[in-house]
Amino acid sequence: MIEKQKSVASMFKPYEEISSYEAKQKAPDQSIHNAIVDLGVQFNNNKIIGANARCIALLDAMKKLINDFETPQSQVMSRTLEKHIDKNITFLKKFKSFNEGMDSAVKFVMLLLTYLPPDISDKKAAAWMSEKIDEFIDQKIIRADEEIMALGEELIKADDVIKIRADEEIMALGEELIKADDVIMTYARSSLIEKLLIESYTPKKNFSIIVVDNPPYNEGKAVVEKLANNDIKATYTLLNGAPYFMKRVTKV
């Protein structure tokens, strides 16, 4: 029978924040770099949100790992560093599964290893790899985001009527669906639903919202805060508390 591998995070209470010291105690040995441990803790504690932010943080941690690596005597750096990186990445994935961008970033670093001459010094190899990783971050992540934003701005300026019509349709839908004294249940956070609720609210249509949320991200808390800032009564509950409120709900 094959025993399913437990994640490091599962060794603690569900959704409990952990410290670097606690995580370090769960590392298989001392070969796990401190930067990787710290990053795992940030992943576990949801301190880094967003695919690109996690990818950049991963690459920065790998740069620290590479710069601190020392090739054992009579061994080839590329081979030993590859094993070292693989062991650290395996440990890190126990905190949070990697998205496609993070997997691609790791593959890129592993590809760099194949270009290292057997007799290159650790210092020169680390400097060259760090430079290439910085170029990867700049060209494949930061510039890609800037190009997407530029394209979006260009499209919006070219056809602002789309936004106007979309706003009108959202308002019309809210007017039709949401009635006075409704108790509406929503889950987590949706920018579209959030906008519909805010745009539909008036003092005469005094509806209220129950926001159901689920760890670890707890995005519903931001929704409750934004609704409250717009004078909309909102109640926050976790998923296991939803049945208690269902008897009051008129729309989901």
C-alpha positions as CSV (number, residue, x, y, z in Angstrom):
1,M,0.0,0.0,0.0
2,I,1.3,3.4,-0.9
3,E,0.9,6.0,1.8
4,K,-0.3,9.4,0.6
5,Q,2.3,12.1,1.2
6,K,1.1,14.7,3.7
7,S,1.7,18.3,3.1
8,V,3.7,20.4,5.6
9,A,0.7,22.6,6.1
10,S,-1.5,19.6,7.0
11,M,0.8,18.9,10.0
12,F,-0.7,22.0,11.6
13,K,-4.3,23.0,12.5
14,P,-6.4,23.9,9.4
15,Y,-5.7,27.4,8.2
16,E,-3.4,28.1,11.1
17,E,-0.6,30.5,10.5
18,I,2.8,29.0,11.0
19,S,6.2,30.5,11.6
20,S,9.5,29.9,9.8
21,Y,10.8,28.1,12.8
22,E,7.8,25.7,12.9
23,A,8.1,25.0,9.2
24,K,11.9,24.5,9.4
25,Q,11.3,21.7,12.0
26,K,9.3,19.8,9.4
27,A,12.0,20.1,6.7
28,P,13.5,16.7,5.8
29,D,17.0,17.9,6.6
30,Q,19.2,21.0,6.7
31,S,19.5,21.2,2.9
32,I,16.2,23.1,2.6
33,H,17.2,26.7,2.1
34,N,15.9,29.4,4.5
35,A,14.5,31.4,1.6
36,I,12.4,28.4,0.5
37,V,11.2,27.8,4.1
38,D,10.2,31.5,4.4
39,L,8.4,31.4,1.1
40,G,6.5,28.2,2.1
41,V,5.4,30.0,5.2
42,Q,4.2,33.0,3.2
43,F,2.3,30.7,0.9
44,N,0.7,28.8,3.8
45,N,-0.2,32.1,5.6
46,N,-1.6,33.6,2.3
47,K,0.8,36.5,2.4
48,I,1.5,36.4,-1.3
49,I,-1.7,36.6,-3.5
50,G,-1.7,36.5,-7.2
51,A,-0.1,34.1,-9.8
52,N,2.5,36.6,-10.9
53,A,3.5,37.7,-7.4
54,R,3.9,34.0,-6.3
55,C,6.0,33.3,-9.5
56,I,8.3,36.3,-8.9
57,A,8.7,35.4,-5.2
58,L,9.6,31.8,-6.2
59,L,12.3,33.0,-8.6
60,D,13.7,35.4,-6.0
61,A,13.9,32.6,-3.5
62,M,15.6,30.3,-6.1
63,K,18.2,33.1,-6.7
64,K,19.1,33.1,-3.0
65,L,19.3,29.3,-3.0
66,I,21.6,29.4,-6.1
67,N,23.9,32.1,-4.7
68,D,24.4,30.2,-1.4
69,F,25.0,26.9,-3.1
70,E,28.5,25.3,-2.8
71,T,29.4,22.4,-5.0
72,P,30.8,19.5,-3.1
73,Q,34.4,18.7,-3.9
74,S,35.1,16.6,-7.1
75,Q,31.5,17.0,-8.2
76,V,29.9,18.9,-11.1
77,M,27.8,21.9,-10.1
78,S,25.0,21.5,-12.6
79,R,24.2,18.0,-11.5
80,T,24.4,18.6,-7.7
81,L,22.5,21.9,-7.9
82,E,19.8,20.3,-10.0
83,K,19.2,17.7,-7.2
84,H,19.4,20.5,-4.6
85,I,16.8,22.6,-6.4
86,D,14.5,19.7,-6.9
87,K,14.6,18.8,-3.2
88,N,13.8,22.3,-2.2
89,I,10.9,22.7,-4.8
90,T,9.4,19.4,-3.6
91,F,9.4,20.8,0.0
92,L,7.9,24.1,-1.2
93,K,5.1,22.4,-3.1
94,K,3.8,20.8,0.2
95,F,2.6,24.3,1.2
96,K,0.8,25.2,-2.0
97,S,0.5,23.5,-5.4
98,F,2.3,25.4,-8.2
99,N,0.4,27.1,-11.0
100,E,1.5,26.8,-14.6
101,G,3.6,29.9,-14.5
102,M,5.5,28.7,-11.5
103,D,6.1,25.3,-13.1
104,S,7.4,27.1,-16.2
105,A,9.8,29.2,-14.0
106,V,11.3,26.1,-12.4
107,K,11.7,24.5,-15.8
108,F,13.5,27.7,-17.0
109,V,15.9,27.5,-14.1
110,M,16.6,23.8,-14.7
111,L,17.3,24.7,-18.4
112,L,19.9,27.2,-17.3
113,L,21.8,24.4,-15.5
114,T,22.2,22.6,-18.8
115,Y,24.3,25.5,-20.2
116,L,26.8,25.5,-17.3
117,P,30.3,24.4,-18.3
118,P,31.5,21.5,-16.0
119,D,34.5,23.6,-14.8
120,I,32.6,26.8,-14.0
121,S,33.0,28.3,-10.6
122,D,30.1,28.5,-8.2
123,K,30.3,32.3,-8.1
124,K,30.3,32.8,-11.9
125,A,27.5,30.3,-12.4
126,A,25.4,31.9,-9.7
127,A,26.0,35.4,-11.1
128,W,25.1,34.3,-14.7
129,M,22.0,32.4,-13.6
130,S,20.8,35.3,-11.4
131,E,21.1,37.6,-14.4
132,K,19.1,35.3,-16.6
133,I,16.4,34.9,-13.9
134,D,16.1,38.7,-13.6
135,E,15.7,38.8,-17.4
136,F,13.0,36.2,-17.3
137,I,11.1,38.1,-14.6
138,D,11.4,41.3,-16.6
139,Q,10.5,40.0,-20.0
140,K,8.1,37.1,-19.3
141,I,6.2,38.5,-16.3
142,I,6.5,42.2,-15.8
143,R,6.6,43.3,-19.4
144,A,3.9,40.8,-20.3
145,D,1.6,42.4,-17.7
146,E,2.4,45.8,-19.0
147,E,1.6,44.8,-22.6
148,I,-1.7,43.3,-21.4
149,M,-2.6,46.5,-19.6
150,A,-1.6,48.7,-22.6
151,L,-3.8,46.6,-24.8
152,G,-6.7,46.8,-22.4
153,E,-6.4,50.6,-22.2
154,E,-6.2,50.8,-26.0
155,L,-9.4,48.7,-26.4
156,I,-11.3,50.6,-23.7
157,K,-10.5,54.0,-25.3
158,A,-11.5,52.7,-28.7
159,D,-14.9,51.5,-27.5
160,D,-16.0,53.0,-24.2
161,V,-19.6,52.5,-25.2
162,I,-19.2,48.8,-24.2
163,K,-18.6,49.7,-20.6
164,I,-21.5,52.1,-20.6
165,R,-23.9,49.5,-22.0
166,A,-22.5,46.9,-19.5
167,D,-23.2,49.2,-16.6
168,E,-26.7,49.9,-17.9
169,E,-27.4,46.1,-18.2
170,I,-26.1,45.5,-14.7
171,M,-28.4,48.2,-13.3
172,A,-31.4,46.9,-15.2
173,L,-30.7,43.4,-13.9
174,G,-30.4,44.6,-10.4
175,E,-33.7,46.5,-10.6
176,E,-35.4,43.5,-11.9
177,L,-34.1,40.8,-9.6
178,I,-33.5,42.6,-6.3
179,K,-36.5,43.7,-4.3
180,A,-37.0,45.7,-1.1
181,D,-36.2,43.7,2.1
182,D,-34.5,40.9,0.1
183,V,-32.0,38.9,2.0
184,I,-29.4,37.8,-0.5
185,M,-26.7,35.2,0.0
186,T,-23.4,35.4,-1.9
187,Y,-20.3,33.3,-1.8
188,A,-16.7,34.6,-1.5
189,R,-16.0,37.5,-3.9
190,S,-17.2,38.2,-7.4
191,S,-16.6,41.7,-8.8
192,L,-19.7,41.5,-11.0
193,I,-22.0,40.5,-8.1
194,E,-20.4,43.1,-5.9
195,K,-21.0,45.9,-8.5
196,L,-24.6,44.7,-9.1
197,L,-25.4,45.0,-5.3
198,I,-23.8,48.4,-4.9
199,E,-25.3,49.8,-8.0
200,S,-28.8,48.4,-7.2
201,Y,-28.9,49.7,-3.6
202,T,-31.1,52.6,-2.6
203,P,-32.5,53.6,0.8
204,K,-35.9,52.6,-0.4
205,K,-34.7,49.2,-1.5
206,N,-33.2,48.3,1.8
207,F,-32.0,44.7,1.1
208,S,-29.3,43.0,3.1
209,I,-26.5,40.6,2.2
210,I,-25.1,37.4,3.8
211,V,-21.6,36.8,2.6
212,V,-20.6,33.1,2.9
213,D,-16.8,32.6,2.9
214,N,-14.3,29.7,3.1
215,P,-10.7,29.7,4.3
216,P,-7.9,30.1,3.5
217,Y,-8.3,33.2,1.4
218,N,-11.4,34.7,3.2
219,E,-12.1,37.0,0.2
220,G,-15.6,37.6,1.5
221,K,-14.3,39.9,4.3
222,A,-13.3,42.5,1.7
223,V,-16.9,42.3,0.2
224,V,-18.5,42.9,3.6
225,E,-16.2,45.9,4.2
226,K,-17.0,47.4,0.7
227,L,-20.7,46.8,1.1
228,A,-20.7,48.5,4.6
229,N,-18.8,51.5,3.1
230,N,-21.8,51.8,0.7
231,D,-24.4,51.6,3.5
232,I,-25.5,48.1,2.7
233,K,-26.1,45.8,5.7
234,A,-23.9,42.7,5.3
235,T,-23.4,39.7,7.6
236,Y,-20.3,37.5,7.3
237,T,-20.2,33.8,7.9
238,L,-18.0,30.8,7.1
239,L,-19.4,28.0,4.9
240,N,-20.2,25.8,7.9
241,G,-22.5,28.5,9.2
242,A,-24.5,29.0,6.0
243,P,-27.3,26.6,6.9
244,Y,-28.2,28.7,10.0
245,F,-28.9,31.7,7.7
246,M,-30.7,29.9,4.9
247,K,-34.2,30.3,6.5
248,R,-33.9,34.0,6.2
249,V,-32.5,34.0,2.6
250,T,-34.8,35.1,-0.3
251,K,-32.2,34.9,-3.1
252,V,-28.9,33.2,-3.6
